[in-house]
Amino acid sequence: MAGDIKLHDSWRGPLKAEFDAPYMAQLRQYLMEQRGQGKRIFPAASEWFRALDLTPLDRVRVVILGQDPYHGLGQAHGLCFSVRPGVRPPPSLVNIYKELHSDLGIERPAHGFLEHWARQGVLLLNSVLTVEMGLAASHRDRGWETFTDAIIRLVNAKADPVVFLLWGSYAQKKAAFVDSTDRGGRHLVLKAPHPSPLSAHSGWFGCRHFSKANAFLEANGLAPIDWSLPAVEAVA
């Protein structure tokens, strides 16, 4: 699977054992069968590993964990919480923007395209990397979780400190093994409720994760993230 899909070279060697594992062969067969049955899978195959292509392993400074891709037409493009230019930002992303404004004074952008973050070292990783159109969580428990656990372990093994932003119980359980500073480790783990409208008012608003992440990076001699998002043009 790795040979025919765009993926930054920094991940290829470390993830080779995962790509060669039986579970990955089974996952690929499942996805081929789904497409053979005429089912639409998001994002496009060329973007399954978009997060790993835009954010090399050695440049990861922040990790944001999502669950599975958006399942609406034209939304998903391989980065968690992000949508293509021209697509209305979903409610969770709107709440992320509200907290950004409250925390750092950053005005809400007119789009939901987060590649600017990814190119700076923010790994926008979903736990499951594909979904069937219109069916949330339809590709869970097919193998992607094992693969993305391996990605998190690689980041956890980095010598440089990394900030893990874990929003909601799902992300917090998935990255529970991270070597966090509160257990004497080197990585900062920040937890908050998910920014979904269902939970945002239970502690998401006011979490100040963006400023806390930058303060930690700077304290460790690393460049902060520019959390603002430049204007983009809609794409067809």
C-alpha positions in Angstrom: 0.0 0.0 0.0 2.9 2.4 0.8 4.4 2.1 -2.6 1.5 3.4 -4.6 0.3 6.2 -2.3 1.9 9.5 -1.6 3.7 9.5 1.8 6.7 11.5 3.0 9.8 9.4 3.0 10.4 10.0 6.7 7.5 7.7 7.5 8.2 4.9 5.0 11.0 3.1 6.7 9.6 3.3 10.3 6.2 2.2 9.1 7.4 -0.6 6.7 6.5 -3.4 9.2 3.0 -2.0 9.4 2.5 -1.8 5.7 3.8 -5.4 5.4 1.7 -6.8 8.2 -1.2 -9.2 7.5 -3.8 -6.7 9.0 -2.8 -4.1 6.4 -3.2 -6.6 3.5 -6.7 -7.5 4.9 -7.6 -3.8 5.2 -6.5 -3.1 1.6 -8.5 -6.1 0.4 -11.6 -4.8 2.3 -11.2 -1.3 0.7 -10.8 -2.8 -2.8 -14.0 -4.9 -2.3 -15.9 -1.8 -1.0 -14.9 0.2 -4.1 -15.7 -2.8 -6.3 -19.2 -2.8 -4.9 -19.6 0.8 -6.0 -19.4 2.3 -2.6 -17.8 5.8 -2.4 -14.9 6.0 0.0 -13.6 9.3 1.5 -11.1 10.8 1.2 -9.7 9.8 -2.2 -7.0 7.1 -2.0 -4.3 9.6 -2.9 -5.1 11.5 0.3 -5.4 8.6 2.8 -1.9 9.5 4.1 -2.1 13.2 3.5 -1.3 14.0 7.2 1.9 11.9 6.9 2.8 13.5 3.6 2.5 17.1 4.8 4.1 16.6 8.2 7.3 14.7 8.2 8.1 12.6 11.3 11.1 14.7 12.2 9.1 17.9 12.0 6.2 16.9 14.2 5.8 19.4 17.1 2.1 19.0 17.8 -0.4 16.1 17.4 -4.1 16.6 17.2 -6.1 13.3 17.1 -9.5 12.9 15.4 -11.7 9.9 15.0 -12.6 9.2 11.4 -12.9 11.4 8.3 -15.9 13.6 7.5 -18.4 11.5 5.5 -20.1 14.2 3.5 -19.4 14.8 -0.2 -16.3 17.0 -0.8 -15.3 17.4 2.9 -12.5 15.0 3.8 -9.0 15.4 2.4 -6.8 13.5 4.8 -6.4 15.9 7.8 -8.5 15.6 10.9 -11.0 18.5 11.5 -10.1 20.1 8.2 -12.3 20.5 5.1 -11.5 21.5 1.6 -11.5 25.2 0.6 -15.0 26.2 -0.3 -16.6 23.8 2.1 -18.5 25.2 5.1 -16.5 24.5 8.4 -18.4 21.9 10.4 -19.6 22.7 13.9 -16.6 21.2 15.8 -14.2 23.3 13.7 -16.3 26.4 14.3 -15.9 25.8 18.0 -12.1 25.3 17.5 -12.0 28.7 15.8 -14.0 30.3 18.7 -11.5 29.0 21.2 -8.6 30.2 19.0 -10.1 33.7 19.1 -10.7 33.6 22.8 -7.2 32.2 23.5 -5.0 34.1 21.0 -7.2 36.8 19.5 -7.1 35.1 16.1 -10.1 36.1 13.9 -12.2 33.2 12.5 -11.1 32.4 9.0 -13.6 32.2 6.2 -12.7 28.5 5.5 -11.9 25.2 7.2 -8.7 24.3 5.4 -6.0 23.5 8.0 -3.0 22.6 5.7 -1.2 25.7 7.1 -1.0 24.0 10.4 0.1 20.7 9.0 3.0 22.2 7.1 4.3 23.7 10.3 4.5 20.4 12.1 1.0 19.9 13.4 0.1 16.2 12.7 -3.6 16.2 12.0 -4.2 12.5 12.4 -7.5 10.6 12.3 -7.6 7.3 14.1 -9.4 5.8 11.1 -8.3 7.1 7.7 -11.2 6.2 5.5 -15.0 6.2 5.6 -17.9 5.3 3.4 -19.9 8.2 2.1 -22.8 9.1 4.5 -21.9 6.4 7.1 -19.9 7.7 10.0 -17.6 5.2 11.6 -18.2 2.7 8.8 -14.5 1.7 8.5 -13.8 1.3 12.2 -12.2 -1.9 13.5 -10.9 -2.8 10.1 -7.2 -2.2 10.9 -6.7 1.5 10.7 -6.6 1.9 14.5 -3.6 -0.5 14.7 -1.8 1.5 12.0 -2.4 4.9 13.6 -1.4 3.5 17.0 2.0 2.7 15.4 2.2 6.4 14.2 1.6 7.7 17.7 4.2 5.4 19.1 6.7 6.7 16.5 6.0 10.3 17.6 6.2 9.3 21.2 9.6 7.8 20.6 11.0 11.2 19.3 13.7 12.8 21.4 12.3 16.2 20.9 9.3 17.1 23.1 5.9 17.1 21.3 2.5 18.5 22.4 -0.4 16.1 22.2 -3.8 17.8 22.0 -6.4 15.2 23.1 -9.9 16.4 22.7 -12.6 14.0 23.9 -12.5 10.6 25.6 -11.7 8.8 22.4 -8.5 10.6 21.7 -7.5 10.5 25.4 -7.8 6.7 25.5 -6.0 6.2 22.2 -3.0 8.2 23.3 -3.0 7.0 26.9 0.5 5.5 26.5 2.2 8.7 25.6 5.3 9.5 27.7 3.7 12.7 29.3 5.3 15.3 31.5 2.9 14.6 34.3 4.4 11.1 34.5 8.0 12.4 34.3 8.2 12.1 30.5 9.1 14.7 27.9 5.8 15.3 26.0 3.1 17.7 27.0 -0.4 16.1 27.0 -3.3 18.5 27.1 -6.8 17.1 27.5 -10.2 18.8 27.0 -13.7 17.8 26.0 -14.3 17.3 22.3 -15.1 20.7 20.5 -18.4 19.2 19.3 -21.5 21.3 20.1 -22.5 18.3 22.3 -19.6 18.7 24.7 -17.9 22.1 24.0 -19.6 23.8 26.9 -18.3 21.2 29.3 -14.8 22.5 29.3 -13.6 22.9 25.7 -14.2 26.6 25.8 -11.5 28.2 27.9 -9.0 25.3 27.7 -6.4 27.6 26.0 -4.7 24.7 24.4 -3.2 26.8 21.6 -1.3 29.2 23.8 -0.3 26.5 26.2 1.1 24.4 23.3 3.2 27.4 22.1 4.4 28.2 25.6 5.7 24.7 26.0 7.3 24.6 22.6 9.1 27.9 23.2 10.2 26.8 26.7 11.9 23.8 25.0 13.6 25.9 22.4 11.2 25.1 19.6 9.4 27.5 17.3 5.7 28.1 18.2 2.9 27.3 15.8 1.3 30.1 13.8 -2.3 29.1 14.5 -3.7 31.8 12.2 -4.9 30.5 8.8 -4.2 32.5 5.6 -7.0 33.1 3.1 -7.5 30.4 0.5 -9.4 30.2 -2.8 -12.2 27.7 -3.2 -11.3 24.7 -5.4 -13.5 22.8 -7.8 
